[in-house]
Every structure is written in C-alpha cells, then in structure tokens.
C-alpha cells in the first residue's frame, strides 16, 4: 500500500524529490524481500549426525559427522571416554546408508566396564535437518545386543519439529529401565543377549525435523557390552537384518563367557 501511494503525481502533496525517494525506497524494499525469500527457499539444512556420550563424573563428549559425509560418524583414532575400556562406537543415518529414505538412524557401540566398579553410561545419537517427503511417517525402534553380566537398559526415541540436536519434542517410544543379562535357567555364567522391538508408530512430520535415540546402560564391573540401536522406517529394520548385524556381538560374548568360565 505504501508503494502505491509513492506513485503519486509530483507536486500534488509534496516536492518531486520526496516522490522519487519514496519510489526508490519501495523498490529497495521489494528487492530485499525477494532476496530474503530466495534465502529461505535455499536454507534447507544438510542432515547432520551427532553422537553424545555421558557418564557421571566426566564431561560429555560429542562426535560429529564429517563435512564430506554428514550422515555417518566414525570414532577417531585415539578416542577415549571416561573409564570405559575397549570402546568402539559409530553411527549412520540417511542418506549415508544408501537406502534413499531419510527416516533412519542407527547407533552401534561396544565397551567394557572398568575392573573396579560398575558404570552407568548414556549414549545418544541425533540427526538434524531431515527433509520430510510427506506429512507423516511410520517409525520403529529396535535394540539388540549382548552383555557379559547382569545390568539394566533404558531406551527412548524422539522426533523434534524444532529440528534441534538431541531434541525431545515428541516421544515416539520408550523402554525401561529393564534388567538385561540374566542367564537362562541352569546357566551359572551371568551374561546374555537382549533385544527389543517396538510397535510401528504413526508420527506427523514437518520439514525439516530431527530424530534422536537415547540409551542408558548400567554395566557391572569388568563386563563387556555390545549393542545396535535403530530408529527408522519399519521397512528398514526387518528382524533378519538386525540379527545379522548382531552376529558379531553374540560371537564376542561367547568368547568372553568361555574366558570367564
């Protein structure tokens, strides 16, 4: 409306110079608005994967996906955290997994508790900047692993409309705290495999959004824990696929049990 008023007949209600200034200001305002619109249209963030480790008595650490490959996180050489031993950790999220579906994050880790004390460790993985291909999606939470003793696990997954790293806007699924590692009847050696699969959950989406999974483990002293946690479209987390991923972890537990025996 102000721009239209600036196109008045010179001299009708002010000097011609004032008219030219107002016309110029109107053109600049439109140009600025156009540039701002273009910036918003091209401001869709690149998906970014992060892993966070937390343990009482130690400062949290965050591992980031690389600039060249923001959809995966690998543990750098020499990385250590808290008093954990034999630590290995990594994560992947779409599109780095090659599935072509953005609704996918997967965290895999292994570590051993110190010989002198139990540990409680929280591991979290988040992916921000996930584009929404539709107004909704289905999600499934899947956890499996092995532990060389009796411990506990808590597991929760979230979608965040604010696209915040480690955002907890909408709780998709939760488990625990639940006991893990109780041996089968008649087996004197503590330690066992554990697993959990949620029902499929329908979640409305915005563009972009973030996905996050949190896991808290209590691991007895000197026990080795291996796990894989996936938060994804149900099509991508079929049971045979998950069991294949965990085969190495189960084999590792077998070696540990034989050594302890």
Secondary structure by P-SEA (a helix, b strand, c coil): cccccccccccccccaaaaaaaaaaaaaaaaaaaaaaaaaaaccccbbbbbbbbcccccbbbbbcccccccbbbbccccccccccccccccccccccccccccbbbbbbbbbccccbbbbbbbbbbbcccccccccbbbbbbbbbcccccbbbbbbbbccccccccccccccccccccccccccccccccbbbbbccccbbbbbbcccbbbbbbbbbbccccbbbbbcccccccccccaaaaaaaaaaaaaaaaaaaaaac
